[in-house]
Amino acid sequence: MTDHNFFSFFGFPLKEGDIETAFSGTNNAIITESAARKYFPDEDPIGQIVTEVQSESLLR
């Protein structure tokens, strides 16, 4: 968990999406490129839903 200052402080660029709106909601998440490829191999990960169940990520 972090807040909007994390990316500006450390200077990590986003490959996709908008840093200004990335933290606009309480249910927003930023994932790594490798996680996006793993969980959404043939899809755009933006707008997808990830649900955590007993420490395992499941997709709906």
PyMOL Python script that loads the backbone (N, CA, C, O; Angstrom):
from pymol import cmd

cmd.read_pdbstr("""\
ATOM      1  N   MET A   1       0.854  -1.179   0.000  1.00  0.00           N
ATOM      2  CA  MET A   1       0.000   0.000   0.000  1.00  0.00           C
ATOM      3  C   MET A   1       0.889   1.228   0.000  1.00  0.00           C
ATOM      4  O   MET A   1       1.950   1.246   0.624  1.00  0.00           O
ATOM      5  N   THR A   2       0.451   2.231  -0.694  1.00  0.00           N
ATOM      6  CA  THR A   2       1.192   3.487  -0.766  1.00  0.00           C
ATOM      7  C   THR A   2       0.225   4.610  -1.113  1.00  0.00           C
ATOM      8  O   THR A   2      -0.978   4.382  -1.238  1.00  0.00           O
ATOM      9  N   ASP A   3       0.738   5.800  -1.266  1.00  0.00           N
ATOM     10  CA  ASP A   3      -0.104   6.909  -1.697  1.00  0.00           C
ATOM     11  C   ASP A   3       0.449   7.499  -2.987  1.00  0.00           C
ATOM     12  O   ASP A   3       1.430   7.003  -3.540  1.00  0.00           O
ATOM     13  N   HIS A   4      -0.184   8.550  -3.454  1.00  0.00           N
ATOM     14  CA  HIS A   4       0.158   9.128  -4.755  1.00  0.00           C
ATOM     15  C   HIS A   4       1.585   9.674  -4.823  1.00  0.00           C
ATOM     16  O   HIS A   4       2.119   9.813  -5.924  1.00  0.00           O
ATOM     17  N   ASN A   5       2.216   9.984  -3.707  1.00  0.00           N
ATOM     18  CA  ASN A   5       3.571  10.530  -3.716  1.00  0.00           C
ATOM     19  C   ASN A   5       4.642   9.489  -4.054  1.00  0.00           C
ATOM     20  O   ASN A   5       5.750   9.855  -4.444  1.00  0.00           O
ATOM     21  N   PHE A   6       4.331   8.215  -3.911  1.00  0.00           N
ATOM     22  CA  PHE A   6       5.307   7.156  -4.130  1.00  0.00           C
ATOM     23  C   PHE A   6       5.958   7.247  -5.511  1.00  0.00           C
ATOM     24  O   PHE A   6       7.184   7.217  -5.617  1.00  0.00           O
ATOM     25  N   PHE A   7       5.166   7.356  -6.548  1.00  0.00           N
ATOM     26  CA  PHE A   7       5.710   7.349  -7.901  1.00  0.00           C
ATOM     27  C   PHE A   7       6.460   8.632  -8.236  1.00  0.00           C
ATOM     28  O   PHE A   7       7.457   8.586  -8.957  1.00  0.00           O
ATOM     29  N   SER A   8       6.007   9.762  -7.735  1.00  0.00           N
ATOM     30  CA  SER A   8       6.746  11.005  -8.012  1.00  0.00           C
ATOM     31  C   SER A   8       8.039  11.053  -7.193  1.00  0.00           C
ATOM     32  O   SER A   8       9.045  11.581  -7.665  1.00  0.00           O
ATOM     33  N   PHE A   9       8.023  10.513  -5.982  1.00  0.00           N
ATOM     34  CA  PHE A   9       9.214  10.520  -5.139  1.00  0.00           C
ATOM     35  C   PHE A   9      10.304   9.613  -5.708  1.00  0.00           C
ATOM     36  O   PHE A   9      11.468  10.009  -5.783  1.00  0.00           O
ATOM     37  N   PHE A  10       9.928   8.399  -6.109  1.00  0.00           N
ATOM     38  CA  PHE A  10      10.908   7.446  -6.627  1.00  0.00           C
ATOM     39  C   PHE A  10      11.106   7.540  -8.134  1.00  0.00           C
ATOM     40  O   PHE A  10      12.063   6.973  -8.662  1.00  0.00           O
ATOM     41  N   GLY A  11      10.239   8.231  -8.825  1.00  0.00           N
ATOM     42  CA  GLY A  11      10.404   8.445 -10.253  1.00  0.00           C
ATOM     43  C   GLY A  11      10.112   7.244 -11.131  1.00  0.00           C
ATOM     44  O   GLY A  11      10.603   7.169 -12.257  1.00  0.00           O
ATOM     45  N   PHE A  12       9.309   6.290 -10.630  1.00  0.00           N
ATOM     46  CA  PHE A  12       8.936   5.143 -11.456  1.00  0.00           C
ATOM     47  C   PHE A  12       7.901   5.583 -12.489  1.00  0.00           C
ATOM     48  O   PHE A  12       6.867   6.144 -12.128  1.00  0.00           O
ATOM     49  N   PRO A  13       8.169   5.335 -13.757  1.00  0.00           N
ATOM     50  CA  PRO A  13       7.166   5.701 -14.771  1.00  0.00           C
ATOM     51  C   PRO A  13       6.108   4.608 -14.889  1.00  0.00           C
ATOM     52  O   PRO A  13       6.378   3.439 -14.614  1.00  0.00           O
ATOM     53  N   LEU A  14       4.917   4.992 -15.294  1.00  0.00           N
ATOM     54  CA  LEU A  14       3.882   4.011 -15.596  1.00  0.00           C
ATOM     55  C   LEU A  14       3.967   3.681 -17.076  1.00  0.00           C
ATOM     56  O   LEU A  14       4.134   4.578 -17.903  1.00  0.00           O
ATOM     57  N   LYS A  15       3.855   2.416 -17.414  1.00  0.00           N
ATOM     58  CA  LYS A  15       3.854   2.019 -18.820  1.00  0.00           C
ATOM     59  C   LYS A  15       2.492   2.315 -19.435  1.00  0.00           C
ATOM     60  O   LYS A  15       2.406   2.708 -20.598  1.00  0.00           O
ATOM     61  N   GLU A  16       1.446   2.133 -18.671  1.00  0.00           N
ATOM     62  CA  GLU A  16       0.065   2.371 -19.102  1.00  0.00           C
ATOM     63  C   GLU A  16      -0.655   3.138 -17.999  1.00  0.00           C
ATOM     64  O   GLU A  16      -0.234   3.118 -16.843  1.00  0.00           O
ATOM     65  N   GLY A  17      -1.724   3.801 -18.356  1.00  0.00           N
ATOM     66  CA  GLY A  17      -2.548   4.473 -17.363  1.00  0.00           C
ATOM     67  C   GLY A  17      -2.089   5.886 -17.065  1.00  0.00           C
ATOM     68  O   GLY A  17      -1.168   6.407 -17.695  1.00  0.00           O
ATOM     69  N   ASP A  18      -2.740   6.488 -16.104  1.00  0.00           N
ATOM     70  CA  ASP A  18      -2.511   7.886 -15.751  1.00  0.00           C
ATOM     71  C   ASP A  18      -2.206   7.984 -14.263  1.00  0.00           C
ATOM     72  O   ASP A  18      -3.049   7.651 -13.430  1.00  0.00           O
ATOM     73  N   ILE A  19      -1.020   8.435 -13.931  1.00  0.00           N
ATOM     74  CA  ILE A  19      -0.608   8.546 -12.531  1.00  0.00           C
ATOM     75  C   ILE A  19      -1.519   9.491 -11.746  1.00  0.00           C
ATOM     76  O   ILE A  19      -1.673   9.338 -10.535  1.00  0.00           O
ATOM     77  N   GLU A  20      -2.119  10.461 -12.424  1.00  0.00           N
ATOM     78  CA  GLU A  20      -3.001  11.420 -11.750  1.00  0.00           C
ATOM     79  C   GLU A  20      -4.289  10.766 -11.267  1.00  0.00           C
ATOM     80  O   GLU A  20      -4.874  11.218 -10.283  1.00  0.00           O
ATOM     81  N   THR A  21      -4.744   9.705 -11.943  1.00  0.00           N
ATOM     82  CA  THR A  21      -5.990   9.055 -11.544  1.00  0.00           C
ATOM     83  C   THR A  21      -5.771   7.665 -10.949  1.00  0.00           C
ATOM     84  O   THR A  21      -6.728   7.029 -10.508  1.00  0.00           O
ATOM     85  N   ALA A  22      -4.541   7.189 -10.930  1.00  0.00           N
ATOM     86  CA  ALA A  22      -4.252   5.833 -10.453  1.00  0.00           C
ATOM     87  C   ALA A  22      -4.667   5.623  -9.005  1.00  0.00           C
ATOM     88  O   ALA A  22      -5.035   4.511  -8.627  1.00  0.00           O
ATOM     89  N   PHE A  23      -4.616   6.656  -8.199  1.00  0.00           N
ATOM     90  CA  PHE A  23      -4.976   6.545  -6.787  1.00  0.00           C
ATOM     91  C   PHE A  23      -6.287   7.267  -6.480  1.00  0.00           C
ATOM     92  O   PHE A  23      -6.527   7.655  -5.336  1.00  0.00           O
ATOM     93  N   SER A  24      -7.127   7.447  -7.484  1.00  0.00           N
ATOM     94  CA  SER A  24      -8.352   8.224  -7.279  1.00  0.00           C
ATOM     95  C   SER A  24      -9.433   7.460  -6.524  1.00  0.00           C
ATOM     96  O   SER A  24     -10.359   8.079  -6.000  1.00  0.00           O
ATOM     97  N   GLY A  25      -9.343   6.145  -6.456  1.00  0.00           N
ATOM     98  CA  GLY A  25     -10.347   5.354  -5.750  1.00  0.00           C
ATOM     99  C   GLY A  25      -9.703   4.421  -4.741  1.00  0.00           C
ATOM    100  O   GLY A  25      -8.508   4.136  -4.817  1.00  0.00           O
ATOM    101  N   THR A  26     -10.494   3.954  -3.807  1.00  0.00           N
ATOM    102  CA  THR A  26      -9.948   3.074  -2.771  1.00  0.00           C
ATOM    103  C   THR A  26      -9.701   1.661  -3.278  1.00  0.00           C
ATOM    104  O   THR A  26      -8.974   0.900  -2.639  1.00  0.00           O
ATOM    105  N   ASN A  27     -10.282   1.298  -4.396  1.00  0.00           N
ATOM    106  CA  ASN A  27     -10.116  -0.049  -4.931  1.00  0.00           C
ATOM    107  C   ASN A  27      -9.217  -0.085  -6.162  1.00  0.00           C
ATOM    108  O   ASN A  27      -9.271  -1.041  -6.934  1.00  0.00           O
ATOM    109  N   ASN A  28      -8.411   0.916  -6.352  1.00  0.00           N
ATOM    110  CA  ASN A  28      -7.490   0.950  -7.484  1.00  0.00           C
ATOM    111  C   ASN A  28      -6.201   0.233  -7.124  1.00  0.00           C
ATOM    112  O   ASN A  28      -5.804   0.190  -5.960  1.00  0.00           O
ATOM    113  N   ALA A  29      -5.554  -0.327  -8.132  1.00  0.00           N
ATOM    114  CA  ALA A  29      -4.285  -1.006  -7.911  1.00  0.00           C
ATOM    115  C   ALA A  29      -3.358  -0.739  -9.084  1.00  0.00           C
ATOM    116  O   ALA A  29      -3.801  -0.547 -10.216  1.00  0.00           O
ATOM    117  N   ILE A  30      -2.086  -0.729  -8.798  1.00  0.00           N
ATOM    118  CA  ILE A  30      -1.058  -0.641  -9.831  1.00  0.00           C
ATOM    119  C   ILE A  30      -0.278  -1.938  -9.746  1.00  0.00           C
ATOM    120  O   ILE A  30       0.194  -2.314  -8.673  1.00  0.00           O
ATOM    121  N   ILE A  31      -0.139  -2.626 -10.878  1.00  0.00           N
ATOM    122  CA  ILE A  31       0.575  -3.899 -10.891  1.00  0.00           C
ATOM    123  C   ILE A  31       1.784  -3.795 -11.807  1.00  0.00           C
ATOM    124  O   ILE A  31       1.849  -2.923 -12.673  1.00  0.00           O
ATOM    125  N   THR A  32       2.726  -4.680 -11.609  1.00  0.00           N
ATOM    126  CA  THR A  32       3.921  -4.699 -12.446  1.00  0.00           C
ATOM    127  C   THR A  32       3.574  -5.239 -13.831  1.00  0.00           C
ATOM    128  O   THR A  32       2.537  -5.872 -14.030  1.00  0.00           O
ATOM    129  N   GLU A  33       4.457  -4.975 -14.768  1.00  0.00           N
ATOM    130  CA  GLU A  33       4.256  -5.484 -16.119  1.00  0.00           C
ATOM    131  C   GLU A  33       4.235  -7.010 -16.130  1.00  0.00           C
ATOM    132  O   GLU A  33       3.453  -7.615 -16.862  1.00  0.00           O
ATOM    133  N   SER A  34       5.097  -7.637 -15.316  1.00  0.00           N
ATOM    134  CA  SER A  34       5.119  -9.109 -15.274  1.00  0.00           C
ATOM    135  C   SER A  34       3.818  -9.657 -14.691  1.00  0.00           C
ATOM    136  O   SER A  34       3.337 -10.693 -15.150  1.00  0.00           O
ATOM    137  N   ALA A  35       3.244  -8.999 -13.705  1.00  0.00           N
ATOM    138  CA  ALA A  35       1.956  -9.433 -13.155  1.00  0.00           C
ATOM    139  C   ALA A  35       0.849  -9.259 -14.188  1.00  0.00           C
ATOM    140  O   ALA A  35      -0.038 -10.106 -14.297  1.00  0.00           O
ATOM    141  N   ALA A  36       0.895  -8.175 -14.942  1.00  0.00           N
ATOM    142  CA  ALA A  36      -0.104  -7.955 -15.995  1.00  0.00           C
ATOM    143  C   ALA A  36      -0.034  -9.064 -17.039  1.00  0.00           C
ATOM    144  O   ALA A  36      -1.070  -9.562 -17.481  1.00  0.00           O
ATOM    145  N   ARG A  37       1.170  -9.455 -17.437  1.00  0.00           N
ATOM    146  CA  ARG A  37       1.326 -10.545 -18.412  1.00  0.00           C
ATOM    147  C   ARG A  37       0.848 -11.873 -17.839  1.00  0.00           C
ATOM    148  O   ARG A  37       0.256 -12.682 -18.553  1.00  0.00           O
ATOM    149  N   LYS A  38       1.103 -12.101 -16.551  1.00  0.00           N
ATOM    150  CA  LYS A  38       0.719 -13.361 -15.910  1.00  0.00           C
ATOM    151  C   LYS A  38      -0.798 -13.494 -15.789  1.00  0.00           C
ATOM    152  O   LYS A  38      -1.364 -14.524 -16.156  1.00  0.00           O
ATOM    153  N   TYR A  39      -1.447 -12.467 -15.281  1.00  0.00           N
ATOM    154  CA  TYR A  39      -2.871 -12.544 -15.002  1.00  0.00           C
ATOM    155  C   TYR A  39      -3.764 -12.151 -16.174  1.00  0.00           C
ATOM    156  O   TYR A  39      -4.921 -12.566 -16.237  1.00  0.00           O
ATOM    157  N   PHE A  40      -3.241 -11.361 -17.094  1.00  0.00           N
ATOM    158  CA  PHE A  40      -4.014 -10.892 -18.248  1.00  0.00           C
ATOM    159  C   PHE A  40      -3.193 -11.063 -19.525  1.00  0.00           C
ATOM    160  O   PHE A  40      -2.890 -10.073 -20.192  1.00  0.00           O
ATOM    161  N   PRO A  41      -2.827 -12.299 -19.881  1.00  0.00           N
ATOM    162  CA  PRO A  41      -1.876 -12.509 -20.975  1.00  0.00           C
ATOM    163  C   PRO A  41      -2.313 -11.968 -22.332  1.00  0.00           C
ATOM    164  O   PRO A  41      -1.468 -11.525 -23.110  1.00  0.00           O
ATOM    165  N   ASP A  42      -3.579 -11.989 -22.629  1.00  0.00           N
ATOM    166  CA  ASP A  42      -4.053 -11.530 -23.938  1.00  0.00           C
ATOM    167  C   ASP A  42      -5.045 -10.385 -23.820  1.00  0.00           C
ATOM    168  O   ASP A  42      -5.866 -10.173 -24.713  1.00  0.00           O
ATOM    169  N   GLU A  43      -4.971  -9.645 -22.715  1.00  0.00           N
ATOM    170  CA  GLU A  43      -5.923  -8.563 -22.466  1.00  0.00           C
ATOM    171  C   GLU A  43      -5.212  -7.315 -21.980  1.00  0.00           C
ATOM    172  O   GLU A  43      -4.080  -7.371 -21.500  1.00  0.00           O
ATOM    173  N   ASP A  44      -5.894  -6.193 -22.113  1.00  0.00           N
ATOM    174  CA  ASP A  44      -5.432  -4.948 -21.522  1.00  0.00           C
ATOM    175  C   ASP A  44      -5.750  -5.028 -20.025  1.00  0.00           C
ATOM    176  O   ASP A  44      -6.921  -5.178 -19.676  1.00  0.00           O
ATOM    177  N   PRO A  45      -4.774  -4.936 -19.132  1.00  0.00           N
ATOM    178  CA  PRO A  45      -5.047  -5.079 -17.703  1.00  0.00           C
ATOM    179  C   PRO A  45      -5.806  -3.899 -17.086  1.00  0.00           C
ATOM    180  O   PRO A  45      -6.373  -4.031 -16.001  1.00  0.00           O
ATOM    181  N   ILE A  46      -5.822  -2.767 -17.759  1.00  0.00           N
ATOM    182  CA  ILE A  46      -6.496  -1.591 -17.202  1.00  0.00           C
ATOM    183  C   ILE A  46      -8.002  -1.847 -17.152  1.00  0.00           C
ATOM    184  O   ILE A  46      -8.619  -2.207 -18.154  1.00  0.00           O
ATOM    185  N   GLY A  47      -8.576  -1.654 -15.972  1.00  0.00           N
ATOM    186  CA  GLY A  47     -10.000  -1.842 -15.765  1.00  0.00           C
ATOM    187  C   GLY A  47     -10.393  -3.248 -15.369  1.00  0.00           C
ATOM    188  O   GLY A  47     -11.568  -3.505 -15.107  1.00  0.00           O
ATOM    189  N   GLN A  48      -9.442  -4.168 -15.318  1.00  0.00           N
ATOM    190  CA  GLN A  48      -9.736  -5.544 -14.925  1.00  0.00           C
ATOM    191  C   GLN A  48      -9.901  -5.637 -13.411  1.00  0.00           C
ATOM    192  O   GLN A  48      -9.504  -4.733 -12.676  1.00  0.00           O
ATOM    193  N   ILE A  49     -10.485  -6.728 -12.962  1.00  0.00           N
ATOM    194  CA  ILE A  49     -10.727  -6.950 -11.541  1.00  0.00           C
ATOM    195  C   ILE A  49      -9.860  -8.098 -11.043  1.00  0.00           C
ATOM    196  O   ILE A  49      -9.819  -9.169 -11.648  1.00  0.00           O
ATOM    197  N   VAL A  50      -9.170  -7.862  -9.935  1.00  0.00           N
ATOM    198  CA  VAL A  50      -8.387  -8.900  -9.265  1.00  0.00           C
ATOM    199  C   VAL A  50      -8.970  -9.055  -7.868  1.00  0.00           C
ATOM    200  O   VAL A  50      -9.136  -8.072  -7.145  1.00  0.00           O
ATOM    201  N   THR A  51      -9.280 -10.289  -7.494  1.00  0.00           N
ATOM    202  CA  THR A  51      -9.834 -10.553  -6.174  1.00  0.00           C
ATOM    203  C   THR A  51      -8.857 -11.422  -5.405  1.00  0.00           C
ATOM    204  O   THR A  51      -8.387 -12.435  -5.923  1.00  0.00           O
ATOM    205  N   GLU A  52      -8.547 -11.035  -4.171  1.00  0.00           N
ATOM    206  CA  GLU A  52      -7.647 -11.819  -3.336  1.00  0.00           C
ATOM    207  C   GLU A  52      -8.478 -12.700  -2.398  1.00  0.00           C
ATOM    208  O   GLU A  52      -9.343 -12.216  -1.667  1.00  0.00           O
ATOM    209  N   VAL A  53      -8.192 -14.004  -2.440  1.00  0.00           N
ATOM    210  CA  VAL A  53      -8.887 -14.961  -1.588  1.00  0.00           C
ATOM    211  C   VAL A  53      -7.828 -15.811  -0.900  1.00  0.00           C
ATOM    212  O   VAL A  53      -7.083 -16.534  -1.562  1.00  0.00           O
ATOM    213  N   GLN A  54      -7.759 -15.727   0.401  1.00  0.00           N
ATOM    214  CA  GLN A  54      -6.787 -16.495   1.192  1.00  0.00           C
ATOM    215  C   GLN A  54      -5.389 -16.412   0.607  1.00  0.00           C
ATOM    216  O   GLN A  54      -4.735 -17.434   0.401  1.00  0.00           O
ATOM    217  N   SER A  55      -4.932 -15.201   0.339  1.00  0.00           N
ATOM    218  CA  SER A  55      -3.597 -14.915  -0.179  1.00  0.00           C
ATOM    219  C   SER A  55      -3.325 -15.458  -1.581  1.00  0.00           C
ATOM    220  O   SER A  55      -2.170 -15.508  -2.004  1.00  0.00           O
ATOM    221  N   GLU A  56      -4.360 -15.862  -2.303  1.00  0.00           N
ATOM    222  CA  GLU A  56      -4.209 -16.248  -3.696  1.00  0.00           C
ATOM    223  C   GLU A  56      -5.030 -15.278  -4.540  1.00  0.00           C
ATOM    224  O   GLU A  56      -6.183 -14.987  -4.223  1.00  0.00           O
ATOM    225  N   SER A  57      -4.433 -14.788  -5.601  1.00  0.00           N
ATOM    226  CA  SER A  57      -5.144 -13.876  -6.478  1.00  0.00           C
ATOM    227  C   SER A  57      -5.976 -14.679  -7.468  1.00  0.00           C
ATOM    228  O   SER A  57      -5.458 -15.555  -8.161  1.00  0.00           O
ATOM    229  N   LEU A  58      -7.246 -14.381  -7.528  1.00  0.00           N
ATOM    230  CA  LEU A  58      -8.163 -15.013  -8.470  1.00  0.00           C
ATOM    231  C   LEU A  58      -8.789 -13.937  -9.335  1.00  0.00           C
ATOM    232  O   LEU A  58      -9.048 -12.832  -8.859  1.00  0.00           O
ATOM    233  N   LEU A  59      -9.030 -14.238 -10.572  1.00  0.00           N
ATOM    234  CA  LEU A  59      -9.641 -13.272 -11.478  1.00  0.00           C
ATOM    235  C   LEU A  59     -11.113 -13.583 -11.642  1.00  0.00           C
ATOM    236  O   LEU A  59     -11.512 -14.748 -11.646  1.00  0.00           O
ATOM    237  N   ARG A  60     -11.922 -12.543 -11.778  1.00  0.00           N
ATOM    238  CA  ARG A  60     -13.329 -12.740 -12.076  1.00  0.00           C
ATOM    239  C   ARG A  60     -13.584 -12.246 -13.477  1.00  0.00           C
ATOM    240  O   ARG A  60     -14.716 -12.309 -13.957  1.00  0.00           O
TER     241      ARG A  60
END
""", "prot")
cmd.dss("prot")
cmd.show_as("cartoon", "prot")
cmd.util.cbc("prot")
cmd.orient("prot")
